[in-house]
Amino acid sequence: MVRPLTHTHAYRSRLSWRGSTAAGYDAYDRRHHVVVPPADGELVLSSDPAFNGDGQLANPEQLLLAAVSSCQLLMFLAIAARSRVDVLSYEDEAHAVMPEDEKPMRITSITLRPRIAVAAGVNLDRVRRMVQRAHEGCFIANTLNAEIMIEPVLEHAAAASPTPDEGS
Protein backbone atom coordinates (compact mmCIF):
# COMPACT_ATOMS: atom_id res chain seq x y z
CA MET A 1 0.00 0.00 0.00
CA VAL A 2 1.34 3.42 -0.98
CA ARG A 3 0.93 6.01 1.74
CA PRO A 4 0.24 9.57 0.64
CA LEU A 5 2.98 12.07 1.30
CA THR A 6 2.10 14.60 3.95
CA HIS A 7 3.87 17.71 5.01
CA THR A 8 3.22 20.14 7.78
CA HIS A 9 4.17 23.72 7.02
CA ALA A 10 5.48 25.62 10.02
CA TYR A 11 5.94 29.37 10.33
CA ARG A 12 7.85 31.49 12.80
CA SER A 13 7.74 35.04 13.98
CA ARG A 14 9.58 36.86 16.70
CA LEU A 15 8.06 39.83 18.49
CA SER A 16 9.71 42.25 20.90
CA TRP A 17 8.49 45.21 22.98
CA ARG A 18 10.26 47.32 25.56
CA GLY A 19 8.75 49.97 27.78
CA SER A 20 6.72 50.31 30.95
CA THR A 21 3.04 49.99 31.75
CA ALA A 22 3.47 51.47 35.22
CA ALA A 23 1.74 54.75 34.30
CA GLY A 24 -1.43 52.95 33.18
CA TYR A 25 -3.34 52.13 30.01
CA ASP A 26 -3.15 55.57 28.38
CA ALA A 27 0.59 56.02 28.83
CA TYR A 28 2.48 52.99 27.53
CA ASP A 29 3.97 52.80 24.04
CA ARG A 30 2.21 50.34 21.75
CA ARG A 31 5.09 50.21 19.25
CA HIS A 32 6.61 46.74 18.87
CA HIS A 33 8.85 44.94 16.42
CA VAL A 34 8.13 41.76 14.49
CA VAL A 35 10.58 39.65 12.52
CA VAL A 36 9.43 36.77 10.33
CA PRO A 37 12.53 34.66 9.67
CA PRO A 38 14.11 34.01 7.28
CA ALA A 39 12.96 37.34 5.77
CA ASP A 40 15.34 40.24 6.23
CA GLY A 41 14.21 43.30 8.15
CA GLU A 42 11.51 43.82 10.67
CA LEU A 43 8.01 45.22 10.79
CA VAL A 44 7.36 48.02 13.24
CA LEU A 45 3.76 47.85 14.44
CA SER A 46 1.47 49.58 16.87
CA SER A 47 -2.14 49.23 17.91
CA ASP A 48 -4.98 50.97 16.11
CA PRO A 49 -5.21 54.68 17.04
CA ALA A 50 -8.59 53.86 18.64
CA PHE A 51 -6.60 51.89 21.21
CA ASN A 52 -3.95 54.59 21.75
CA GLY A 53 -1.70 53.34 18.98
CA ASP A 54 0.44 55.20 16.47
CA GLY A 55 -1.60 55.85 13.33
CA GLN A 56 1.60 56.14 11.29
CA LEU A 57 2.38 52.45 11.85
CA ALA A 58 0.61 49.32 10.68
CA ASN A 59 -1.43 47.40 13.24
CA PRO A 60 -2.25 43.68 13.64
CA GLU A 61 -5.76 44.11 12.23
CA GLN A 62 -4.32 45.60 9.03
CA LEU A 63 -1.81 42.76 8.78
CA LEU A 64 -4.61 40.22 9.08
CA LEU A 65 -6.48 41.97 6.25
CA ALA A 66 -3.29 42.15 4.17
CA ALA A 67 -2.68 38.43 4.76
CA VAL A 68 -6.16 37.54 3.45
CA SER A 69 -5.73 39.80 0.42
CA SER A 70 -2.23 38.46 -0.31
CA CYS A 71 -3.32 34.84 0.05
CA GLN A 72 -6.22 35.40 -2.37
CA LEU A 73 -3.85 37.01 -4.90
CA LEU A 74 -1.25 34.25 -4.69
CA MET A 75 -3.82 31.44 -4.91
CA PHE A 76 -5.51 33.15 -7.88
CA LEU A 77 -2.21 33.67 -9.73
CA ALA A 78 -1.28 30.01 -9.17
CA ILE A 79 -4.60 28.84 -10.60
CA ALA A 80 -4.33 31.25 -13.54
CA ALA A 81 -0.76 30.20 -14.33
CA ARG A 82 -1.64 26.50 -14.18
CA SER A 83 -4.62 27.21 -16.45
CA ARG A 84 -2.45 29.23 -18.85
CA VAL A 85 -4.62 32.32 -18.37
CA ASP A 86 -2.62 35.49 -18.91
CA VAL A 87 -3.23 37.81 -15.94
CA LEU A 88 -1.62 41.20 -16.51
CA SER A 89 -2.51 43.07 -13.32
CA TYR A 90 -4.25 42.56 -9.99
CA GLU A 91 -4.99 45.30 -7.48
CA ASP A 92 -7.10 44.90 -4.36
CA GLU A 93 -8.78 47.51 -2.19
CA ALA A 94 -9.58 45.31 0.80
CA HIS A 95 -11.72 46.33 3.78
CA ALA A 96 -12.29 44.77 7.22
CA VAL A 97 -14.88 45.57 9.88
CA MET A 98 -14.42 45.08 13.64
CA PRO A 99 -17.48 46.23 15.60
CA GLU A 100 -16.77 47.16 19.21
CA ASP A 101 -20.26 46.24 20.42
CA GLU A 102 -20.02 42.54 19.49
CA LYS A 103 -18.29 40.41 22.10
CA PRO A 104 -15.79 38.96 21.88
CA MET A 105 -14.51 41.82 19.78
CA ARG A 106 -13.14 40.51 16.48
CA ILE A 107 -13.01 41.21 12.79
CA THR A 108 -16.42 40.05 11.62
CA SER A 109 -16.22 40.70 7.89
CA ILE A 110 -13.62 41.16 5.22
CA THR A 111 -14.34 42.38 1.71
CA LEU A 112 -11.81 41.94 -1.05
CA ARG A 113 -12.30 44.04 -4.18
CA PRO A 114 -9.70 42.81 -6.65
CA ARG A 115 -9.47 44.60 -10.00
CA ILE A 116 -8.05 42.02 -12.37
CA ALA A 117 -6.90 42.70 -15.92
CA VAL A 118 -6.38 39.74 -18.23
CA ALA A 119 -5.18 39.50 -21.82
CA ALA A 120 -7.63 40.24 -24.61
CA GLY A 121 -9.76 37.26 -25.54
CA VAL A 122 -9.66 35.59 -22.11
CA ASN A 123 -13.12 34.41 -21.04
CA LEU A 124 -14.11 36.61 -18.07
CA ASP A 125 -16.61 34.03 -16.76
CA ARG A 126 -13.75 31.58 -16.53
CA VAL A 127 -11.69 34.15 -14.64
CA ARG A 128 -14.61 34.74 -12.23
CA ARG A 129 -14.73 30.98 -11.51
CA MET A 130 -10.98 31.04 -10.90
CA VAL A 131 -11.43 33.86 -8.37
CA GLN A 132 -13.94 31.67 -6.51
CA ARG A 133 -11.64 28.62 -6.65
CA ALA A 134 -8.83 30.78 -5.27
CA HIS A 135 -11.05 31.88 -2.39
CA GLU A 136 -11.99 28.29 -1.61
CA GLY A 137 -8.31 27.33 -1.55
CA CYS A 138 -6.96 30.34 0.36
CA PHE A 139 -5.24 29.01 3.47
CA ILE A 140 -5.67 32.22 5.44
CA ALA A 141 -9.37 32.63 4.62
CA ASN A 142 -9.94 28.99 5.55
CA THR A 143 -8.37 29.68 8.94
CA LEU A 144 -10.64 32.59 9.86
CA ASN A 145 -14.24 32.65 11.05
CA ALA A 146 -14.95 36.16 9.71
CA GLU A 147 -17.28 36.42 6.73
CA ILE A 148 -15.15 36.96 3.63
CA MET A 149 -16.72 38.47 0.53
CA ILE A 150 -15.03 38.90 -2.82
CA GLU A 151 -16.29 41.54 -5.23
CA PRO A 152 -14.02 41.26 -8.26
CA VAL A 153 -13.94 43.67 -11.17
CA LEU A 154 -12.70 41.83 -14.24
CA GLU A 155 -11.54 43.45 -17.44
CA HIS A 156 -9.48 42.86 -20.51
CA ALA A 157 -6.27 44.84 -20.56
CA ALA A 158 -6.37 47.73 -22.97
CA ALA A 159 -4.54 47.08 -26.19
CA ALA A 160 -1.42 49.13 -26.54
CA SER A 161 -2.00 52.15 -28.76
CA PRO A 162 0.22 52.33 -31.79
CA THR A 163 3.09 54.75 -31.58
CA PRO A 164 3.15 57.55 -34.19
CA ASP A 165 5.76 55.64 -36.23
CA GLU A 166 3.70 52.44 -36.50
CA GLY A 167 0.96 54.01 -38.65
CA SER A 168 3.36 55.40 -41.30
PyMOL commands that set and color helices and strands:
alter all, ss='L'
color gray80, all
select helices_A, chain A and resi 49-51+60-82+124-137+139-143
alter helices_A, ss='H'
color red, helices_A
select strands_A, chain A and resi 14-16+32-35+43-45+87-92+95-97+109-112+114-118+147-150+153-156
alter strands_A, ss='S'
color yellow, strands_A
deselect
rebuild
show_as cartoon
